[in-house]
Amino acid sequence: MPLSPPPFLRRPAGRTLLLLALAGSLGGCTLFTPAPDLEQRRLQVSVPEQWQGPAPARAETTAEATTEADEAAVLAQWWTRFNDPLLDQLIAQGLSASPDLRSAQAKLRSARASRDLAAADYYPGLSASTGATGSKASPAVSGGSSRRTTIYDAGFDASWEPDIFGVVRQDVSAADADVAAQAATLEYARVTLVSEVARNYVELRTYQERLQIARDNASSQAETLEITQWRQQAGLATELDVEQARTSLEQTWATIPALVSSVSASQNRLAVLLGQTPGSLQERLDSARPLPAAPLQIAVGIPADALRRRPDVRAAERTLAAETARVHARVAERYPSFTLSGSFGWQALTSGALGGSGTVARSLAGTLAATLFDGGRLKSRIAVQDAAQEQALIAYEQKILTALEDTENALAAYAAGREQEATRRRAATAARNAAQLARQMYQAGLTDFQKVLDTERTRLSAEDSLATARLAVLSAVIQLYKALGGGWTAPEAPADAIAATAATPLTTQEKTAP
């Protein structure tokens, strides 16, 4: 005779409590072996204590930044040091209307919604239903006559799967890291936008300056042609001198259309960066202005500072944290799941009877499920996610190295650019003086016309080269500020993914911070 269960287990509540106790005991066992922690998987990237290239000296005057907070404030608004109100206006307009920023903001909203979706698995599901079921029994079953029966029902159903092994917790942690990564990506989009607007603006001013140089030289060469024609009429110059003067003038005029086209292209590019149609900024930008003056000193700090400031490095670190949390989640999926379900409602033969005490129907159940064989699916999912984590780790390391490279290159370009600018400035001054002396000597009959032509070509080349050298310096400054993470305000308590040596692990607060 089979043994009957004790009275406690015959009741639904008793069976449910037994299942809960079983699930609790499983949760207390050491079945779950976490995936390798982020700190254990992190590459120990060696960050140098100082920059290798020639770095601009830290400012010493009271007008410049002297503390880390002051330096951060300068970096956040670095373009204002160019003292160009129009550039300030363009950047402010771009930060409020750029399509790239709007796209990044939409991605951030999507990441936040995905995080809320993941967190919803913490809570039970509740649904309501109502309906009617009709049935008809055959004469053989009902005793000689057909019988049609309709059962009406209405009620609520609920189910809940407790997060015993942390699947939901790890998925939410991954989603939190995704939100932080996307927020950092948005900030990097701001950094990139500011640098692109500034770079295109100084390129525009350079093209305008080179255009003015070409026109000024064309005007001077036209005067030289006129003087040569007068001297030919007086028998003091030859037809060859006249044609050489005309050739030089026409060659100068030939450079102007390309410069005009470059001016237009720069204006159009700025308009698109600001979310406007090409040509919409022409009226504001047609008037040529001098190139902004490059700051003489830039507080670059130490390499670790640059890495901490750069939002793209922070984004890569948060992506790595997200993939690591997903490895934990996939491992946790290998273990049993426990589900509580219940229903409460009414059933009656007529709709009017629904809601009466005699029509109440209720149930409560608990289910413990475990995968015994799945053909290796769960194991493969862990392997896939582990590979994704490895990719994020490599991308994180590469981002650090790229950040260091960008800064070193910008420092070298800045130092070389300033030296080149000084040299070309002296050359341009000498070329202008030589051209003026050659014209005066030619008018006095003390030199031949070839000397005039040579000095005018040299002057044009030297002045154009000086404008190009000034652009190179400004471009290096802009690239340096971008490499240092300038153009955004870092959080008050940033995730210090990169410590002074990149060997310090993240704190618990940093790992979970959005």
Contacts in CASP RR format, 6 or more apart in sequence:
PFRMAT RR
TARGET T0000
AUTHOR 0000-0000-0000
METHOD contacts of the structure
MODEL  1
MPLSPPPFLRRPAGRTLLLLALAGSLGGCTLFTPAPDLEQRRLQVSVPEQ
WQGPAPARAETTAEATTEADEAAVLAQWWTRFNDPLLDQLIAQGLSASPD
LRSAQAKLRSARASRDLAAADYYPGLSASTGATGSKASPAVSGGSSRRTT
IYDAGFDASWEPDIFGVVRQDVSAADADVAAQAATLEYARVTLVSEVARN
YVELRTYQERLQIARDNASSQAETLEITQWRQQAGLATELDVEQARTSLE
QTWATIPALVSSVSASQNRLAVLLGQTPGSLQERLDSARPLPAAPLQIAV
GIPADALRRRPDVRAAERTLAAETARVHARVAERYPSFTLSGSFGWQALT
SGALGGSGTVARSLAGTLAATLFDGGRLKSRIAVQDAAQEQALIAYEQKI
LTALEDTENALAAYAAGREQEATRRRAATAARNAAQLARQMYQAGLTDFQ
KVLDTERTRLSAEDSLATARLAVLSAVIQLYKALGGGWTAPEAPADAIAA
TAATPLTTQEKTAP
4 10 0 8 1.000
8 14 0 8 1.000
9 15 0 8 1.000
9 18 0 8 1.000
12 363 0 8 1.000
12 364 0 8 1.000
12 365 0 8 1.000
13 364 0 8 1.000
15 366 0 8 1.000
16 340 0 8 1.000
16 364 0 8 1.000
16 365 0 8 1.000
16 366 0 8 1.000
19 338 0 8 1.000
19 366 0 8 1.000
19 367 0 8 1.000
19 368 0 8 1.000
20 338 0 8 1.000
22 368 0 8 1.000
23 162 0 8 1.000
23 164 0 8 1.000
23 336 0 8 1.000
23 338 0 8 1.000
23 368 0 8 1.000
24 164 0 8 1.000
26 164 0 8 1.000
26 335 0 8 1.000
26 336 0 8 1.000
27 164 0 8 1.000
27 165 0 8 1.000
31 165 0 8 1.000
31 335 0 8 1.000
32 165 0 8 1.000
32 166 0 8 1.000
32 331 0 8 1.000
32 332 0 8 1.000
32 335 0 8 1.000
33 331 0 8 1.000
34 328 0 8 1.000
34 331 0 8 1.000
35 324 0 8 1.000
35 327 0 8 1.000
35 328 0 8 1.000
35 330 0 8 1.000
35 331 0 8 1.000
35 382 0 8 1.000
35 386 0 8 1.000
35 389 0 8 1.000
36 324 0 8 1.000
36 327 0 8 1.000
37 324 0 8 1.000
38 320 0 8 1.000
38 321 0 8 1.000
38 324 0 8 1.000
38 505 0 8 1.000
38 506 0 8 1.000
38 511 0 8 1.000
39 505 0 8 1.000
39 506 0 8 1.000
41 324 0 8 1.000
41 389 0 8 1.000
41 393 0 8 1.000
42 320 0 8 1.000
42 393 0 8 1.000
42 505 0 8 1.000
43 393 0 8 1.000
43 396 0 8 1.000
43 397 0 8 1.000
44 502 0 8 1.000
44 503 0 8 1.000
45 397 0 8 1.000
45 400 0 8 1.000
45 401 0 8 1.000
45 498 0 8 1.000
45 502 0 8 1.000
46 501 0 8 1.000
46 502 0 8 1.000
47 303 0 8 1.000
47 304 0 8 1.000
47 307 0 8 1.000
47 400 0 8 1.000
47 404 0 8 1.000
47 498 0 8 1.000
47 500 0 8 1.000
47 501 0 8 1.000
47 502 0 8 1.000
48 303 0 8 1.000
48 404 0 8 1.000
49 302 0 8 1.000
49 303 0 8 1.000
50 302 0 8 1.000
50 303 0 8 1.000
51 300 0 8 1.000
51 302 0 8 1.000
51 303 0 8 1.000
51 407 0 8 1.000
51 408 0 8 1.000
51 411 0 8 1.000
52 408 0 8 1.000
53 408 0 8 1.000
53 411 0 8 1.000
53 412 0 8 1.000
53 415 0 8 1.000
54 411 0 8 1.000
54 412 0 8 1.000
54 415 0 8 1.000
55 300 0 8 1.000
55 301 0 8 1.000
55 411 0 8 1.000
56 296 0 8 1.000
56 297 0 8 1.000
56 298 0 8 1.000
56 299 0 8 1.000
56 300 0 8 1.000
56 411 0 8 1.000
56 414 0 8 1.000
56 415 0 8 1.000
57 297 0 8 1.000
58 297 0 8 1.000
58 299 0 8 1.000
58 300 0 8 1.000
58 301 0 8 1.000
59 65 0 8 1.000
59 66 0 8 1.000
59 297 0 8 1.000
59 299 0 8 1.000
64 74 0 8 1.000
64 297 0 8 1.000
64 299 0 8 1.000
65 71 0 8 1.000
65 73 0 8 1.000
65 74 0 8 1.000
65 299 0 8 1.000
68 305 0 8 1.000
71 299 0 8 1.000
71 301 0 8 1.000
72 309 0 8 1.000
72 489 0 8 1.000
72 490 0 8 1.000
74 81 0 8 1.000
74 299 0 8 1.000
75 309 0 8 1.000
75 481 0 8 1.000
75 484 0 8 1.000
75 485 0 8 1.000
75 486 0 8 1.000
75 487 0 8 1.000
76 486 0 8 1.000
76 487 0 8 1.000
76 488 0 8 1.000
76 489 0 8 1.000
77 487 0 8 1.000
78 481 0 8 1.000
78 486 0 8 1.000
78 487 0 8 1.000
79 87 0 8 1.000
79 88 0 8 1.000
79 91 0 8 1.000
79 194 0 8 1.000
79 198 0 8 1.000
79 481 0 8 1.000
79 487 0 8 1.000
80 88 0 8 1.000
81 295 0 8 1.000
82 198 0 8 1.000
82 292 0 8 1.000
82 293 0 8 1.000
82 294 0 8 1.000
82 295 0 8 1.000
83 292 0 8 1.000
83 293 0 8 1.000
84 201 0 8 1.000
84 289 0 8 1.000
84 292 0 8 1.000
86 284 0 8 1.000
86 285 0 8 1.000
86 289 0 8 1.000
87 197 0 8 1.000
87 198 0 8 1.000
87 201 0 8 1.000
87 292 0 8 1.000
90 197 0 8 1.000
90 201 0 8 1.000
90 270 0 8 1.000
90 274 0 8 1.000
91 194 0 8 1.000
91 197 0 8 1.000
91 198 0 8 1.000
93 274 0 8 1.000
94 101 0 8 1.000
94 193 0 8 1.000
94 197 0 8 1.000
94 273 0 8 1.000
94 274 0 8 1.000
94 275 0 8 1.000
95 101 0 8 1.000
95 190 0 8 1.000
95 193 0 8 1.000
95 194 0 8 1.000
97 274 0 8 1.000
97 275 0 8 1.000
97 276 0 8 1.000
98 193 0 8 1.000
98 273 0 8 1.000
98 274 0 8 1.000
98 275 0 8 1.000
99 275 0 8 1.000
100 189 0 8 1.000
100 192 0 8 1.000
100 193 0 8 1.000
101 186 0 8 1.000
101 189 0 8 1.000
101 190 0 8 1.000
101 193 0 8 1.000
104 182 0 8 1.000
104 185 0 8 1.000
104 186 0 8 1.000
104 189 0 8 1.000
105 186 0 8 1.000
107 182 0 8 1.000
107 185 0 8 1.000
107 186 0 8 1.000
108 179 0 8 1.000
108 182 0 8 1.000
108 183 0 8 1.000
108 185 0 8 1.000
108 186 0 8 1.000
110 182 0 8 1.000
111 175 0 8 1.000
111 178 0 8 1.000
111 179 0 8 1.000
111 181 0 8 1.000
111 182 0 8 1.000
112 179 0 8 1.000
114 175 0 8 1.000
114 178 0 8 1.000
115 172 0 8 1.000
115 175 0 8 1.000
115 176 0 8 1.000
115 178 0 8 1.000
115 179 0 8 1.000
117 175 0 8 1.000
118 168 0 8 1.000
118 171 0 8 1.000
118 172 0 8 1.000
118 174 0 8 1.000
118 175 0 8 1.000
119 168 0 8 1.000
119 172 0 8 1.000
119 175 0 8 1.000
121 161 0 8 1.000
121 163 0 8 1.000
121 168 0 8 1.000
121 171 0 8 1.000
122 163 0 8 1.000
122 168 0 8 1.000
122 172 0 8 1.000
123 160 0 8 1.000
124 158 0 8 1.000
124 159 0 8 1.000
124 160 0 8 1.000
124 340 0 8 1.000
125 158 0 8 1.000
125 159 0 8 1.000
125 160 0 8 1.000
126 156 0 8 1.000
126 157 0 8 1.000
126 158 0 8 1.000
127 156 0 8 1.000
127 157 0 8 1.000
127 158 0 8 1.000
128 154 0 8 1.000
128 155 0 8 1.000
128 156 0 8 1.000
128 157 0 8 1.000
129 153 0 8 1.000
129 154 0 8 1.000
129 155 0 8 1.000
129 156 0 8 1.000
129 157 0 8 1.000
130 153 0 8 1.000
130 154 0 8 1.000
130 155 0 8 1.000
131 152 0 8 1.000
131 153 0 8 1.000
131 154 0 8 1.000
132 150 0 8 1.000
132 151 0 8 1.000
132 152 0 8 1.000
132 153 0 8 1.000
132 351 0 8 1.000
133 150 0 8 1.000
133 151 0 8 1.000
133 153 0 8 1.000
134 148 0 8 1.000
134 149 0 8 1.000
134 150 0 8 1.000
134 151 0 8 1.000
135 148 0 8 1.000
135 149 0 8 1.000
135 150 0 8 1.000
135 151 0 8 1.000
136 146 0 8 1.000
136 147 0 8 1.000
136 148 0 8 1.000
136 149 0 8 1.000
137 146 0 8 1.000
137 147 0 8 1.000
137 148 0 8 1.000
137 149 0 8 1.000
138 146 0 8 1.000
139 145 0 8 1.000
139 146 0 8 1.000
149 349 0 8 1.000
150 349 0 8 1.000
151 347 0 8 1.000
151 348 0 8 1.000
151 349 0 8 1.000
152 347 0 8 1.000
152 348 0 8 1.000
152 349 0 8 1.000
152 350 0 8 1.000
152 351 0 8 1.000
152 352 0 8 1.000
152 353 0 8 1.000
152 354 0 8 1.000
153 345 0 8 1.000
153 346 0 8 1.000
153 347 0 8 1.000
153 348 0 8 1.000
153 354 0 8 1.000
153 361 0 8 1.000
154 345 0 8 1.000
154 346 0 8 1.000
154 354 0 8 1.000
154 355 0 8 1.000
155 343 0 8 1.000
155 344 0 8 1.000
155 345 0 8 1.000
155 346 0 8 1.000
156 343 0 8 1.000
156 344 0 8 1.000
156 345 0 8 1.000
157 341 0 8 1.000
157 342 0 8 1.000
157 343 0 8 1.000
158 341 0 8 1.000
158 342 0 8 1.000
158 343 0 8 1.000
159 339 0 8 1.000
159 340 0 8 1.000
159 341 0 8 1.000
159 342 0 8 1.000
160 339 0 8 1.000
160 340 0 8 1.000
160 341 0 8 1.000
161 337 0 8 1.000
161 338 0 8 1.000
161 339 0 8 1.000
161 340 0 8 1.000
162 338 0 8 1.000
162 340 0 8 1.000
163 169 0 8 1.000
164 335 0 8 1.000
164 336 0 8 1.000
164 337 0 8 1.000
164 338 0 8 1.000
165 332 0 8 1.000
165 335 0 8 1.000
166 328 0 8 1.000
166 329 0 8 1.000
166 332 0 8 1.000
167 329 0 8 1.000
167 332 0 8 1.000
167 333 0 8 1.000
170 325 0 8 1.000
170 326 0 8 1.000
170 328 0 8 1.000
170 329 0 8 1.000
170 332 0 8 1.000
171 325 0 8 1.000
171 326 0 8 1.000
171 329 0 8 1.000
173 321 0 8 1.000
173 322 0 8 1.000
173 325 0 8 1.000
173 328 0 8 1.000
173 511 0 8 1.000
173 512 0 8 1.000
174 321 0 8 1.000
174 322 0 8 1.000
174 323 0 8 1.000
174 325 0 8 1.000
174 326 0 8 1.000
174 329 0 8 1.000
175 322 0 8 1.000
176 512 0 8 1.000
176 514 0 8 1.000
177 318 0 8 1.000
177 319 0 8 1.000
177 321 0 8 1.000
177 322 0 8 1.000
177 325 0 8 1.000
178 318 0 8 1.000
178 319 0 8 1.000
178 322 0 8 1.000
179 514 0 8 1.000
180 314 0 8 1.000
180 318 0 8 1.000
180 321 0 8 1.000
180 495 0 8 1.000
180 513 0 8 1.000
180 514 0 8 1.000
181 314 0 8 1.000
181 315 0 8 1.000
181 316 0 8 1.000
181 318 0 8 1.000
181 319 0 8 1.000
181 322 0 8 1.000
182 315 0 8 1.000
183 514 0 8 1.000
184 311 0 8 1.000
184 312 0 8 1.000
184 314 0 8 1.000
184 315 0 8 1.000
184 318 0 8 1.000
185 311 0 8 1.000
185 312 0 8 1.000
185 315 0 8 1.000
187 311 0 8 1.000
187 488 0 8 1.000
188 310 0 8 1.000
188 311 0 8 1.000
188 312 0 8 1.000
188 315 0 8 1.000
188 488 0 8 1.000
190 487 0 8 1.000
190 488 0 8 1.000
191 310 0 8 1.000
191 311 0 8 1.000
191 312 0 8 1.000
191 482 0 8 1.000
191 485 0 8 1.000
191 486 0 8 1.000
191 487 0 8 1.000
191 488 0 8 1.000
192 482 0 8 1.000
193 273 0 8 1.000
194 482 0 8 1.000
194 486 0 8 1.000
194 487 0 8 1.000
195 478 0 8 1.000
195 479 0 8 1.000
195 481 0 8 1.000
195 482 0 8 1.000
196 273 0 8 1.000
197 270 0 8 1.000
197 273 0 8 1.000
197 274 0 8 1.000
198 478 0 8 1.000
199 475 0 8 1.000
199 478 0 8 1.000
200 266 0 8 1.000
200 269 0 8 1.000
200 270 0 8 1.000
200 273 0 8 1.000
201 270 0 8 1.000
202 291 0 8 1.000
202 292 0 8 1.000
202 471 0 8 1.000
202 474 0 8 1.000
202 475 0 8 1.000
202 478 0 8 1.000
203 266 0 8 1.000
203 471 0 8 1.000
203 475 0 8 1.000
204 263 0 8 1.000
204 266 0 8 1.000
204 267 0 8 1.000
204 270 0 8 1.000
204 285 0 8 1.000
205 288 0 8 1.000
205 289 0 8 1.000
205 290 0 8 1.000
205 291 0 8 1.000
205 292 0 8 1.000
206 291 0 8 1.000
206 467 0 8 1.000
206 468 0 8 1.000
206 470 0 8 1.000
206 471 0 8 1.000
207 259 0 8 1.000
207 262 0 8 1.000
207 263 0 8 1.000
207 266 0 8 1.000
208 263 0 8 1.000
208 288 0 8 1.000
208 289 0 8 1.000
209 288 0 8 1.000
209 290 0 8 1.000
209 291 0 8 1.000
209 467 0 8 1.000
210 259 0 8 1.000
210 464 0 8 1.000
210 467 0 8 1.000
210 468 0 8 1.000
211 256 0 8 1.000
211 259 0 8 1.000
211 260 0 8 1.000
211 263 0 8 1.000
211 288 0 8 1.000
212 288 0 8 1.000
213 460 0 8 1.000
213 463 0 8 1.000
213 464 0 8 1.000
213 467 0 8 1.000
214 252 0 8 1.000
214 255 0 8 1.000
214 256 0 8 1.000
214 259 0 8 1.000
214 460 0 8 1.000
214 464 0 8 1.000
215 256 0 8 1.000
217 252 0 8 1.000
217 456 0 8 1.000
217 459 0 8 1.000
217 460 0 8 1.000
217 463 0 8 1.000
218 249 0 8 1.000
218 252 0 8 1.000
218 253 0 8 1.000
218 256 0 8 1.000
220 435 0 8 1.000
220 456 0 8 1.000
221 245 0 8 1.000
221 248 0 8 1.000
221 249 0 8 1.000
221 252 0 8 1.000
221 456 0 8 1.000
222 249 0 8 1.000
224 245 0 8 1.000
224 248 0 8 1.000
224 249 0 8 1.000
224 439 0 8 1.000
224 452 0 8 1.000
224 456 0 8 1.000
225 242 0 8 1.000
225 245 0 8 1.000
225 246 0 8 1.000
225 249 0 8 1.000
227 439 0 8 1.000
227 442 0 8 1.000
227 443 0 8 1.000
228 237 0 8 1.000
228 241 0 8 1.000
228 242 0 8 1.000
228 245 0 8 1.000
228 449 0 8 1.000
229 242 0 8 1.000
231 237 0 8 1.000
231 241 0 8 1.000
232 238 0 8 1.000
232 239 0 8 1.000
232 241 0 8 1.000
232 242 0 8 1.000
236 445 0 8 1.000
237 449 0 8 1.000
241 449 0 8 1.000
244 449 0 8 1.000
244 450 0 8 1.000
244 453 0 8 1.000
245 449 0 8 1.000
245 453 0 8 1.000
248 453 0 8 1.000
248 456 0 8 1.000
248 457 0 8 1.000
252 460 0 8 1.000
264 282 0 8 1.000
267 278 0 8 1.000
267 279 0 8 1.000
267 281 0 8 1.000
267 282 0 8 1.000
267 285 0 8 1.000
268 278 0 8 1.000
268 279 0 8 1.000
270 281 0 8 1.000
270 285 0 8 1.000
271 277 0 8 1.000
271 278 0 8 1.000
271 279 0 8 1.000
271 280 0 8 1.000
271 281 0 8 1.000
272 278 0 8 1.000
274 281 0 8 1.000
291 467 0 8 1.000
291 470 0 8 1.000
291 471 0 8 1.000
291 474 0 8 1.000
292 474 0 8 1.000
294 418 0 8 1.000
294 470 0 8 1.000
294 473 0 8 1.000
294 474 0 8 1.000
294 477 0 8 1.000
295 477 0 8 1.000
298 414 0 8 1.000
298 477 0 8 1.000
298 480 0 8 1.000
298 481 0 8 1.000
300 306 0 8 1.000
300 407 0 8 1.000
300 411 0 8 1.000
300 480 0 8 1.000
300 484 0 8 1.000
302 500 0 8 1.000
303 404 0 8 1.000
303 407 0 8 1.000
304 498 0 8 1.000
304 499 0 8 1.000
304 500 0 8 1.000
304 501 0 8 1.000
304 502 0 8 1.000
305 484 0 8 1.000
306 403 0 8 1.000
306 404 0 8 1.000
306 407 0 8 1.000
306 483 0 8 1.000
306 484 0 8 1.000
306 485 0 8 1.000
307 313 0 8 1.000
307 400 0 8 1.000
307 403 0 8 1.000
307 404 0 8 1.000
307 498 0 8 1.000
307 502 0 8 1.000
308 490 0 8 1.000
308 494 0 8 1.000
308 496 0 8 1.000
308 497 0 8 1.000
308 498 0 8 1.000
309 484 0 8 1.000
309 485 0 8 1.000
309 486 0 8 1.000
309 490 0 8 1.000
310 403 0 8 1.000
310 483 0 8 1.000
310 484 0 8 1.000
310 485 0 8 1.000
311 485 0 8 1.000
311 488 0 8 1.000
311 490 0 8 1.000
312 399 0 8 1.000
312 403 0 8 1.000
313 396 0 8 1.000
313 399 0 8 1.000
313 400 0 8 1.000
313 403 0 8 1.000
313 497 0 8 1.000
313 498 0 8 1.000
314 494 0 8 1.000
314 495 0 8 1.000
314 497 0 8 1.000
316 392 0 8 1.000
316 395 0 8 1.000
316 396 0 8 1.000
316 399 0 8 1.000
316 400 0 8 1.000
317 396 0 8 1.000
317 495 0 8 1.000
317 497 0 8 1.000
317 498 0 8 1.000
317 506 0 8 1.000
318 495 0 8 1.000
318 497 0 8 1.000
319 392 0 8 1.000
319 395 0 8 1.000
319 396 0 8 1.000
320 389 0 8 1.000
320 392 0 8 1.000
320 393 0 8 1.000
320 395 0 8 1.000
320 396 0 8 1.000
321 506 0 8 1.000
321 511 0 8 1.000
322 392 0 8 1.000
323 385 0 8 1.000
323 388 0 8 1.000
323 389 0 8 1.000
323 391 0 8 1.000
323 392 0 8 1.000
324 389 0 8 1.000
324 392 0 8 1.000
326 385 0 8 1.000
326 388 0 8 1.000
326 389 0 8 1.000
327 382 0 8 1.000
327 385 0 8 1.000
327 386 0 8 1.000
327 389 0 8 1.000
329 385 0 8 1.000
330 378 0 8 1.000
330 381 0 8 1.000
330 382 0 8 1.000
330 385 0 8 1.000
331 382 0 8 1.000
333 378 0 8 1.000
333 381 0 8 1.000
334 371 0 8 1.000
334 378 0 8 1.000
334 379 0 8 1.000
334 382 0 8 1.000
335 370 0 8 1.000
336 368 0 8 1.000
336 369 0 8 1.000
336 370 0 8 1.000
337 368 0 8 1.000
337 369 0 8 1.000
337 370 0 8 1.000
338 366 0 8 1.000
338 367 0 8 1.000
338 368 0 8 1.000
338 369 0 8 1.000
339 366 0 8 1.000
339 367 0 8 1.000
339 368 0 8 1.000
339 369 0 8 1.000
340 364 0 8 1.000
340 365 0 8 1.000
340 366 0 8 1.000
340 367 0 8 1.000
341 364 0 8 1.000
341 365 0 8 1.000
341 366 0 8 1.000
341 367 0 8 1.000
342 362 0 8 1.000
342 363 0 8 1.000
342 364 0 8 1.000
342 365 0 8 1.000
343 361 0 8 1.000
343 362 0 8 1.000
343 363 0 8 1.000
344 360 0 8 1.000
344 361 0 8 1.000
344 362 0 8 1.000
345 360 0 8 1.000
345 361 0 8 1.000
345 362 0 8 1.000
346 354 0 8 1.000
346 355 0 8 1.000
346 356 0 8 1.000
346 359 0 8 1.000
346 360 0 8 1.000
346 361 0 8 1.000
347 354 0 8 1.000
347 359 0 8 1.000
347 361 0 8 1.000
348 354 0 8 1.000
348 355 0 8 1.000
348 356 0 8 1.000
348 359 0 8 1.000
353 359 0 8 1.000
371 378 0 8 1.000
400 498 0 8 1.000
400 502 0 8 1.000
403 483 0 8 1.000
406 479 0 8 1.000
406 482 0 8 1.000
406 483 0 8 1.000
407 480 0 8 1.000
407 483 0 8 1.000
407 484 0 8 1.000
409 479 0 8 1.000
409 483 0 8 1.000
410 476 0 8 1.000
410 479 0 8 1.000
410 480 0 8 1.000
410 482 0 8 1.000
410 483 0 8 1.000
411 480 0 8 1.000
413 472 0 8 1.000
413 475 0 8 1.000
413 476 0 8 1.000
413 479 0 8 1.000
413 480 0 8 1.000
414 473 0 8 1.000
414 476 0 8 1.000
414 477 0 8 1.000
414 480 0 8 1.000
417 469 0 8 1.000
417 472 0 8 1.000
417 473 0 8 1.000
417 476 0 8 1.000
418 473 0 8 1.000
420 469 0 8 1.000
420 472 0 8 1.000
420 473 0 8 1.000
421 466 0 8 1.000
421 469 0 8 1.000
421 470 0 8 1.000
421 472 0 8 1.000
421 473 0 8 1.000
424 462 0 8 1.000
424 465 0 8 1.000
424 466 0 8 1.000
424 469 0 8 1.000
425 466 0 8 1.000
425 469 0 8 1.000
427 462 0 8 1.000
427 465 0 8 1.000
427 466 0 8 1.000
428 459 0 8 1.000
428 462 0 8 1.000
428 463 0 8 1.000
428 465 0 8 1.000
428 466 0 8 1.000
430 462 0 8 1.000
431 455 0 8 1.000
431 458 0 8 1.000
431 459 0 8 1.000
431 461 0 8 1.000
431 462 0 8 1.000
431 463 0 8 1.000
432 459 0 8 1.000
432 462 0 8 1.000
432 463 0 8 1.000
434 455 0 8 1.000
434 458 0 8 1.000
434 459 0 8 1.000
435 452 0 8 1.000
435 455 0 8 1.000
435 456 0 8 1.000
435 458 0 8 1.000
435 459 0 8 1.000
437 455 0 8 1.000
438 447 0 8 1.000
438 451 0 8 1.000
438 452 0 8 1.000
438 454 0 8 1.000
438 455 0 8 1.000
438 456 0 8 1.000
439 452 0 8 1.000
439 455 0 8 1.000
441 447 0 8 1.000
441 451 0 8 1.000
442 448 0 8 1.000
442 449 0 8 1.000
442 451 0 8 1.000
442 452 0 8 1.000
481 487 0 8 1.000
491 513 0 8 1.000
493 509 0 8 1.000
493 513 0 8 1.000
495 506 0 8 1.000
495 510 0 8 1.000
495 511 0 8 1.000
495 513 0 8 1.000
496 504 0 8 1.000
496 506 0 8 1.000
496 507 0 8 1.000
496 510 0 8 1.000
497 506 0 8 1.000
497 510 0 8 1.000
END
